Amino acid sequence: MAERWTPESWRKKPALQMPEYPDRAVLAEVERQLASFPPLVFAGEARNLKKELARVAAGDAFLLQGGDCAESFAEHGANNIRDFFRVFLQMAVVLTYAAASPVVKVGRVAGQFAKPRTSPTEKRDGKELPVYRGDIVNGTEFTPEARIPDPRRQIEAYRQSAATLNLLRAFATGGYANLSNAHQWMLSFVKDSPQSKRYQDLANQITEALGFMRACGVDPELHPELRITDFFTSHEALLLGYEQALTRVDSTTGDWYCCSGHMVWIGDRTRQADHAHVEFCRGIKNPLGLKTGPSQKPDELLRLIDILNPDNEPGRLTLICRVGADKAGELLPPLVRAIKREGRTVVWSCDPMHGNTISSASGYKTRPFDQILKEVRTFFQVCAAEGVYAGGVHLEMTGQNVTECTGGARAISDEDLNDRYHTVCDPRLNAEQSIDLAFLLADLLKQERVGKARPLPAVAGL
């Protein structure tokens, strides 16, 4: 029988990837402060996301999840948030219109500050210091002072998350997401890209469709589904003290919800069944993500599913597969078969970023765009072959005009990486590459829909 869960029961378990704070008294005071702050999101919103993800699990919608590798205090600003949101809207409209698929929009935003790391230290020019673990923990500057974990950074992360959420909600419901604005979402530096014409053609079709509706007496302005959109937030639940401080009882149900984001996920490095991160997540009622990397075994995955979703609730658990383009065809089928055989209801999502990270000849950490596309294609092929629905993607992306992933429509090379390499951690898709990937996904979803097509029911009198 499982031990009784409480918001702090994780503290009795081994906890990997957690910083060692030198001043425990300051840490405790910060956590007390956070526990007194208003929640960032609400339980009802998290339940709404779970309902939407249940539609994805049933094959009736598609999950688009993406955003920054690690949010930055220094780059926080209205323009960056707007540019990310508009690229996300463009991707969603490509999938919705071109693939005729409802899209569940979940950003890696308003909370994605902590990062798991392979090594606890890093070396530069013979000097070794603690590794950067995200702005919520320490600083990027390579100095002993900046790399000391500082609990007070959690307060800044909370405030930035609140401000980001406020702006995103305004964009989503205040008119910016109106489909009539589809042409205006194009970023200036994307307008002369190879994908620009394809997107503009699609936007023209949407404009014509809206005009047709008006001519038929249907005013799109009176239909909120055409003027506003649902947008949810997510992040890795890595810094458990922060997550616990923002975990609250829902007054309408009596259940516990982590109110730092609508959805949280467990990373590939912290998914041990008897450790702290799984313990914390099993007790909250939010929809959960679980990263599954190359070392994941089917029996271990089934055990984790039993712990995290014992009632087999649709929409509760999303499996985010991140195995690498060259291993996906070998490693994914046994996992898919085991979950299908045992009748577990999950959302199958592909993270084509983390398994395809390499060091370039120029010394930059990068991700080849063709390998990202290859893993996405293989994921869809495996799901089709095994008879399950390829339900989503999980991307590290930005609305900024960066050069961090090689390839794409403009064929970014190793030499180009130095031009606009701005990430503080892992390389991200830029806007062009993100839209390019959206069109590929639309094509794959259309193929999947054609494969599942059923004859239309007979209509009386015809």
Secondary structure, 3 states (H helix, E strand, C coil): CCCCCCCCHHHHCCCCCCCCCCCHHHHHHHHHHHHHCCCCCCHHHHHHHHHHHHHHHCCCCEEEEEECCCCCCCCCCHHHHHHHHHHHHHHHHHHHHHCCCCEEEEEECCCCCCCCCCCCEEEECCEEEECCCCCCCCCCCCCCCCCCCCCCHHHHHHHHHHHHHHHHHHHHHCCCCCHHHHHHHCCHHHCCCCCHHHHHHHHHHHHHHHHHHHHCCCCHHHCHHHHCCCCEEEEECCCHHHHHHCEEECCCCCCEEECCCCEEEECCCCCCCCCHHHHHHHHCCCCEEEEECCCCCHHHHHHHHHHHCCCCCCCCEEEEECCCCCCHHHHHHHHHHHHHHCCCCCEEEECCCHHHCEECCCCCEECCHHHHHHHHHHHHHHHHHHCCCEEEEEEEECCCCCCCCCECCCCECHHHCCCCCCCCCCCCECHHHHHHHHHHHHHHHHHHHHHHCCCCCCCCCC
